[in-house]
Amino acid sequence: MSPRRAHLGLVLLGLCLVLPSLRAGFFADDYLQIAQLEGWSANPVGPLDLYSFVPRDRTRLAALLDRGAPYFAAPNLELRFLRPLSSALMALDHALFGRRPVPYHVHTLLWYAALLALVGALYRRAAPRSLWLLAFLIFCLDDGHGLSVTFIAARNAVVSCVLVWLGLGAHLRWRIHGWRPGAVLAPLLGALGLAAGEMGLAALAYVVAWEICERRPGWRRALAPTALLVAVYLFIYRLLGAGAHGSGAYLDPFGDPLGYLAELPARLPLLFSNLILRTPVDFAFSDQHLRAALVVVGVVAAVVVALWLPRALRRLPPDEAARVRWMGLGAAGALVVASPGLIGDRLLFAAGLGGAVVVACLLRDAWQLFRARRGRLLAGLALLSLGLPNLVVAAVALPAKTIFLAKMFDGYRHLAREAEIAAPVPARVVLVALDDLFALQLLPARAFEQGRTPDELRPIARGEGGALGGPDRLGELGGGILSMAATPHRLRRTGPDTLELSTPEGSLLDGAWASIFRSPSLPLPRGSVVRTSYMTVTVLDDRAGRPTRASFQFTRPLDDPSLIFLVFRDGGLRRLTMPALGAVVELPQLKPFEAAMR
């Protein structure tokens, strides 16, 4: 088969594996962004700032707390990502397609097709000739692409890598063949990639890696535009208050460098193990025991690769070894640059370009050693360790993950649609304990499922309860969440308008989802008081600064029809009837995504 046909065949294979994403519909941040575009969001922003979830404005944060953001959010919390191009693409989709999700997904797949075609072209031009096809196959099978292709709001990684790597191709053409327009196109495309998302910064690592490894005449001068671009980008990023601050899940390398450096020794092995062995790093986000095990796996994998790769390179022709080196260095740089993000395999989107080349190099070396009967047992183990996850399991995992996500998204829509929300008057919906970020997207998702129009929803966003008329089946006064902790809870009524929530086996800040909103370095000790428009929270007990028991005093009696308390029970969000004074209700730890998959 000719290289051109092989290239096209793998692009088509990669697209076929993610076609189930067309059935995924909207999910999570998609609702929030469309609400912003339609003017009924609690966090109104412009069409180029749709990834501003918690802005720097403290008045805006107070408004978000009143509409359902968790009361335990850090007082300095900021979650704002500078992605004007990706925001504009979402605005374009909404202008063209409204609330019909399928065309949004088709748009995402077009970007993904462009990415696969571009990566194949880069491999044919810049990867070792004996490895490009295997490396491209590994890249096409990478199940870490699943979320970025299926979740519309997460496609920014695809867009940013397409644009930056187009610039990489122009840079290589300039430096290798003397094509002077590449000197201008590369930084321009890099700037567009950075405007699409932070993953563009990781993708730029390959430009730096190539120049460092090649060291052609004038290499420092050739890197100057990229260095200037990154410096200007970071300056604007900080100037506009973009990034994550006060969060425990998103790290802040500039605002909290010590916290970032303290977390890095665990994060890098976690990500490296996924890059090389496809370990389930997504589950490590919410399972501390699995996280510890995968850190060990990552350290072992890093040691093995560090010892093996130099020997494998010596067995390659010098020109091919040089190509593996620069792509491997680019992957390492991309991995480090992406590490501050919310932990998961999508952080490795850019690192996968060079990671696939390194894995292909090691697989080829192991196969040659196996055939030559040199250390055949070790070579066989290496073939299984690398080939099984990257070629065999991956071929099933990527479509399976895409199907899983599409089904999960549909399950969450069902949970929102069937939640027991009904009141004779405008009501506030309070989730008692929900170990899931879905708590913050329940009401927007329910508004979609009920077919509520923007004209109906805008008065509600302005706090005009009763705007819909008749019984409230939406939660017109907003939402609320008492705990997102990954632990069992105990609820006790202590007064007509007061209840206590405690965690016998942990704290109210345990778990990955709660850590998004408050860094572990920011205590919430006994005696802390947080006030919102509808309740006052007082921490009654803590363990090492983390609350284990808190009192929630509402501005109206707990039995008032304008208060709806929900718990996750029997596979859905069920109405909780408040117990008698002094009575206790035990709430076991349950995960809504498990019900969403049924």
Phi, psi and omega in degrees: 000137180289154178304323180297316180291322177297319178301309181297319181298319180288326175299315179295322177298312180301321178291318180299325183292337182249009179301330176302344179298339180298340182262006189284330182071199179271159181201141167049247185299337177303316180296317182297320181289321178292324175299321177295318181291330181269357174082021178236026179274149172287350181233073184294126178222171179281167183292349177258007184229039186287348179261019174268094184272317175227099184282175181292333184297115182291329176297320177295322178297318178299320178295322178294323177298322180289336182261359174136353176296149185295136182298334184276006177303139181301140181298337178255020184296132172221129175226087183222121184246131186276094184223061185298324181291315178296324176297317180296323178294322176294318178297321178297314178304315183294321179296325183273323192240354178062235183256022177267110190285333187302314178298329175300317181290324175298317177303315179299318181294329176295318175296320181293321176298318178298321179298312181297317179297319181293315180298318177300319178294320178296317178298316181297327183272321194239348178270163176304137183301326182279353187240346192299320184292316178295317179298319180294320177299315179300318179296317181295332182269359186296112181287350174294346177282345189304309184293318182294337179269330186269327183264111189303315183294344181262004182288354180304329179296320179295312183298314183295320180291321177303312185290316181294321182283336167299318176296323177299317177299319178294321179296316180295320180296322177295312187284331182267318186249001177076021180283098190296327177304334179298331180295332179266318183295322184301307179292328178295314178293326175298319178296319177296320178297320177293327177292339178278330180169165183295339178298337176299328178295319177293321180294330179293344180302334182287328175296314180296316182297319181297314181294320180295318183284322182282319181048048176287162179307131180078021185294326178293319179294324179292332179277346185303315179299321178293317179298317179295319179300313180296318180298314179296317180300312181295323178297312179296320181302313180288321182299322182274004178071027180276162180111190181241129179225138178082003181262151175264344181266320172265129182266158183236089185299332183266316180283330181223068184297326180292319177296322178295314181294327179292327182275337187300319181300336176270322183293317184298313176298323178301312182288323180294321180297325177288321181298320185264322188244000181058038177292154187281072184293335178300322181287335178294341179298323185246000182234104185293327179293316177295322179302314181297319180295319182288332174298317178297315178301318180295321178295315179297316180298319180296319179295315181298314181295320180298327179277326187273317188302315179301324179290320178296322181293326178293339179270001176261157170303146185305319182293324179287322177299320179297323180290323176295321182298312185289326178287327175293319177295321176298319178296319179297316178296318179296322179296315181293316182296324182277349189300334180289347184289176177299121191300134181168166185290343179291343175295342184263015183303313180284321181298336182297335180299309179277330179300321179295325178292317179298314179298318179298320179298315181291322178297316180297319180295317179297320180295318179293321177294321180296315180293326181277000180059036177254109184059051190297325181295312179295320179297320178296317177298320179295318178299318178293316184295324181264319184288321182298307181288325188273339183240315185276299181297320182299325181297333176266325188293320184295307177295325179296320179293320179296317177296316179303313181295317179299318179291321179296316179301318178295322178297320177294322176298322177295317178301317179294319183293321186264002179302140185279077180243111177198129180213148180287346181228166175306132190228157172256135180259118182245117174274127186286306181210117182216112181277068184189144177289347178302336179305327184272350182246004184301307187291317174299319179296321180293323177299319177296313184296332178272358179070028180291137183274159176303323180295326177287326189273335182298316177299326178295318179298333178276002178086019180268082180299145181086008182295333182277340182076148178075190180300149181267112177248015183241322188099063190291338180274355179110185182245188178187156179219130181268329178202139172244020186287144178271071183194158173296153181235159175230122181252134178224133177275128184243358179186174181301328182237015188227140173222160176243144176233129181227163181234093183302332186250005182193217178227167180285356177247010178291149173103160186290320185292319178296327183292340177300325189262348179206126178290144175302340180282354179251098184290158172228075192279175177306135181095348178294141180232131177235129181245135170237182182291342186239353178199160173240127183252129178235124178282122183263326179217152177215166174229110182055041177084003179250123187296136176246344177210132181220150177257137180238107179257119183267161182281359177214161181302149182297334181270003179298136181297346179275002175245123177243117178259128181243143171230157177272115186206143177054039174078012180204179178268108188252150179290134178256119173279125183297134181288172177291164181304125179088347181285154185240140175238125177271132181239104179291160178286124179224148181247118181302329184295336177293320176289326181296335182271356182283000000 
